[in-house]
Every structure is written in C-alpha cells, then in structure tokens.
Amino acid sequence: MAKVQIGKTDLQVNPIGLGANAVGGHNLYPDLNEDTGKELLHAGIDNGLNFIDTAYSYGYGRSEELVGEVLQESGARDEVVVATKGAQRKGDSGIIRDNSPAFLRQTVEDSLKRLQTDYIDLFYIHFPDEDTPKDEAVGELQRMREEGKIRAIGVSNFSMEQLKQANKDGYVDVFQGEYNLIKRQAENELLPYVLEQQISFVPYFPFAAGLLAGKYTKDMTFNDLRKNMPHLQGEEFEHNLDKVAKLKAIAEDKGADTAPLVLAWYLARPEIDAVIPGAKRADQVLANLSALDIQLTPQEINAISEIFS
C-alpha cells in the first residue's frame, strides 16, 4: 500500500488514518465497548492502516491506554505512526488547558507511559491556553524532539495569530483543525498559510460528525456530543441532508460509497496529506480504507465542491 510523507517530517503514512475518539472516549460517547474499540484498531492495522490519532481528552487517557495495549498485542509499534494530543488536565469543573513548558513536558511523559512506548511520532498541543506564548510552548516540544521523545510537532485549534506565533522558528510540522464539506472556513486564510509553510493540514470531523457518511435520515436524534451541533438540528439538518443526497448520487455513479468518496475529495487537496476519520466498528475502518481506490476527476472534484459551496 502506497504511503505518503506528512509535510516536511519523515513520517510515512497510509493517507487514510483513524481518529480514535471512540476508542476509550467514554466522556464523548455513552456505552462504548472497549473490546470493540480494540478490535477496530487491530482490523485497521491488519489491513494496512498505520496512522492512529488519539488524545488525553478521549477518556482522560483511556484511549491512549487502549491504543498502547493494541500496539503491544500486534507487535506493530515500529510500523504505526502514533499521534496524540495533550496540554490538558482534568479539573473540578472540566478540562483545564495548560501550554506551559513544564506541563507540556509532563504531559508528554504521561502519554508515553499510557501508550507503552518510548517515543511519540506526532505530538500536538490540543488547544491553546490564554497565557503561554505559543513559541515558548513549541520551543519546549522542539527540545523534546531533540531528546527523541517525539518525532514531529503539531498544534490544534489555534487561531491564525497563534499558529504564526507558534511557528515563529519554523518548528510546527502539522496543524489539526476542523474542516469538512460543511465547514470550509479554513480555505480563506489557514490552508494558504500552511501550504506556504509546508505545514501539513489534518482535518478533524471529516464526516461532520457522521453527516457526510450518508447514513443519517431526517427523523434521527442524537444523545451524545452531536446533540448540540447546529448542522445536525432542525431546518439546517434537513438542508444538509438534501446536499448529502446529491453527494450520494455522485458516489453511486462511481460505484462507491459516500463516506470514502468524501475522504477522496479531501485527499485531492494539496494541503492535506492524510485524514483521520473516526470509527466505532471494524467494518467502518475497512470502508474508510476503500477511499484509496477512488480516483476523482477534476470535474467530479468541482461538482462536489459546488454542492457545498
């Protein structure tokens, strides 16, 4: 299976990765089965997936622990590119963001233990805090890179101003942010900047919380993190489902499913080397991997873009 290089790093990945928030993310999704989560990780690794994205905030470290268990069971640590996100801790009233150099060092050490590894391939600052200069935070990550604790540096959910400060010395390798066919604001400033700086862009919520996978109907309601998302409520939800119906028609013409078609559209962008769709079952992981078999023509790329313009 052909691999791609992530930006200017030396990380080589299958461009279809896995976002592991449903693996141990009990605070995000009710009634998760941990054995099912581990099974989908094993299924992905057994079928060529080698890019796994997790975070401390997915189950307050539980997702990292389960990923670590699977890496040990599979014996595939050296073949798998592991990304995790930190710079957060659990407080009495919720998550506290802390980008201070001292806490960043501690959070990397804690993630290493949970993942049962002596290096992290890609470490992100998950969210910016209000106080720490971002170049100081990234400077500490650079020192840990020089020590061999991490291989690449990422930031997530930063504003343009924060990203530019974080990248003052050119140390940022990857930016992770929300981007999908429904939410395309990143095209205005962010994507041109990362392309110029050779920063790879990894979109999260590539299916817009499942909407773009083509399985939702107008009578659906949600009782998890999706219940407060405007694009899944009321008239906006119905309007978005009409757009997805047009997307399905393009997929059917190509003999493809809707979800992998969407992933192929993202991978056609020069800023995006890899995507990390989530999954709750092994069959969803395998369906996502089928995106690698889809070749979109320029006309199809434009048609999909126009539906969601």
N, C-alpha and C positions, 0 to 999 in steps of 0.2 A: 504494500500500500504506500503510495507516494506521500512523503512528508513535506512540510513547508517550514521555513525558518520564521520565527517570531521576531519581526522587526530587525533590529541590529544585534540581537542576542545570539547565542549559539544554541538556543533551544530548538529542537526539531520535533514537530508535532504532526499528528493526523489533524487536518483542519477542522474536523468535527470532534469536539471535546464533550465534556459533561459538566454541567453545573450541579453540584451535589447538595443543594439546599434541602432536598427531600430525602437525603441520606442522613438520618440523625437530627434533622431540623425540627424537633418536636415543638419548639416555640413558634414555628411558622405554619406547620400543618398538623392538624389533630390526627390521632390514630395512625401514625406512621409505624410500619413494621420494620424493625432493624434488619431482620434476616432478608426481607425483600430488598432493602437498600443495598446490602452486601451482595446479594445475587445479581443485581443490575450492574454493580461495579465489576464483578467477575465476568459477566457476559460481555461487557464492553471491552475489557482487557483481552478476553479470549478472541474477540473479533476485530482487533487492530486499533481500538481506541487507546490513546496513550496520553491524553491531556485531561486532567481532573482538577476542577476548581472547587475549593471548599472555603470555609471561613470559621473563625472563632464564634461568630454570632449565629451560626447554624447549630442550634442546640447547645450554645455556650461551650463549645469544644467537643461536643459528642460526634459531630460529623467528622472532624479531624481524627478522632479516635477510631471510628469505623473505617475510614479510608486507610489509616495506618494498619489496622488488622488485615484488611484485604491485600495491601501491598506485601505484608509478611506471608500471608497464605498463598499468594500467587507466585511469590518469588520474582516479581516483575519490577522491583523498585528502580533498577537502573534503566528500564525501558520506559517508565512512566514519568511524564513531566507533571509535577505536583505544584499547583498554585494554591496559596491560601492567603487570607486577608485578616488583618488584625488591627492593633492600636485601639482596642476597645476593652472595657471590663464591665462586669455586671455590678450595678449599684442598687441601692434600695428602691429607687424609682425608675429603674430601667438601665439601658446601656449608657455608659459614660465614655466619651471619646477622649483619647489622650495620645497625641502625636509626639510627646516629649521624647528626646533621645533615650533617656533612661528606661522609660516604659516600653519604647519600641524594642529595645534590646531584650527586655524581659519577656515581651510577648512573642518574639521570635524563638527564644529558648523554650517557652512553654509549648509553642506549636511543634517544635522539633520533638519534644517528648511525646506529645499526643500522636503525632504521625509516625513515631518509632523510626526516625531517620536522623542522619547527621547533617543533612543539608536540605534546603527547600529550593526548588527550582525557580519559583517566581513568588515573591512576597509583595503583597500590596498593603499600603495604608488604606483601610476600608472606607473611612470617612474622615474629612478634615476636622480638627478641633478649632477652637476660636483663638487660641493663644500662641501656639508654636509656629515660628517662622518655618515655612514649608521646605526651604533649602536646608535648614538645620536638621529637620526630620529626615530628609532624603540623604543628607550627609552621613547620618548615623547608619542608614541602610547601606550606603556605599562602603563604610568601614566594615560592616558585617559581610558584605560581598568579598572584600579583600581578605577577610578571615576564612572564607569558604563556607560560611553558614548559609548564605543564599547565593543564587546564581544570577538572578535578574531582579530589577526593581520596578514595582508598579505602584500607581496611585489610582484611586477610585472615587467617583463622586465629587471631584474637585471642580471648582469654578475655573474659568479660563485664567483669571488672575492668579489663582492658587496654583494651577498647573504650570504657568510660566515661572512663578517663583520656585516651585519645586524642581523645575528643570533648568534652573539658572546655570548649573555646571554641566548640563547635558547628561545627567545620570539616569533620568527616567527612561525606561525601556517600553513600558506598556501602560496604557490608560484604559481603565474599565469604566464604562458608563452606560446609562440606559439609552438604547437605540433600537428601534424596530420600525416596521412599516407604518404603525400608528403614530409613534412619537419620533419625529425626524429633525428635531431642532438642532441636533449635533451637526447637521450638514452645513449650518450657517457659518460657524467660526471654528468649532472644535475639530472637525475632520480635516479641513485645510491645514490647520496648525500641526496636527500630529503627522500628517503626511509630509509636511515640510521638514519636521524634526526627526523623521524616521522612528517615530513612536508608534508601535502597533496598537490599534484600537480593538478592544474586545467588548462587544456589546452584551449587556445583560438584558434579561427579559426579551430574548429574540422572538418569542411567540406572543409577546404582550400578555403574559400570564395565561397562556393557553389559547387565547382567542384565535391567533393566526394558525394554529394547528388544524383548524377546520372542524372541530368536533362539537362546538357549542351550538345550542339552539335557543330560541327566544324565550322559552319558559324556564331556563336554568337560573338558579340562585346559588349563592356561594356563602360558606360559613367559615372561611379561613382568611388568609391575608388578602384575598381577592375581593372581599365584600365591600371594601372602601375605595375601590379603584373606579374612577368616573367612567372609563371607557367600557366598563362591564355593567353599567347601570342604565336603566330607563331607555329613553329615546336614543341616546348616544350608542348604547349597546346594540340596539336594533339597526341603526345606521351602519355600524361597523360590521355587523353580520351580513348586510347586503354587499359590502365591499368584499368580504371573505368569499361570498358566493361567486363573485366574478373571478377571484383568485383560483377557486376550485375548478372553474371551467378551463383555465389555462393549464392547470395540473392534469386534468383529465385528458386534454388534447395531447399531452406529452406522455400519457400512461404512467403518471407519477402521483404520489400522494401530496396533499397540500403542505404538510409540515416540512418535508425535505426540499420542496420547491422553494419555500421561503428561505431556508438556510442557504440554498444555492444562490439566491439573489444577493444575500449579504456577502458571500464569498466572492462575488463578482466585483465588489468594490476594492480599489487598490489600498485603502487604509486598513482593511480587515484581513488578517492572515488566518484567524481561527475563530470559531464560535463555540459557545458553551451552553447549548440548550439543556434544560433540566429534564428529568425523567423520574417517574415513580415506579416503573416496571421495566423489566429487561427487554420486552418487545418494543418499547418506545425507544430505547437506546439503539436497537438494531434498525428501527425505522429511520432514526435520525442519520445513522451512518449511510443509508441509501442515498443521501444527498450528494455523495461523491460521484454517483453515477449520472447525475443530471447536468447536462450542458445547455445553458441558456443562450439563445441568440441575442444580439443587440436589440432586436425588435421586441423580444419577449421581456427583456430587462426593462425596456422603456414602457411597455404595456403594464407591467406590474407596478412600476413607479407611478404611472398616471392614475391608476385606480386609487392609490393612497396619497395623491398629491395634496 
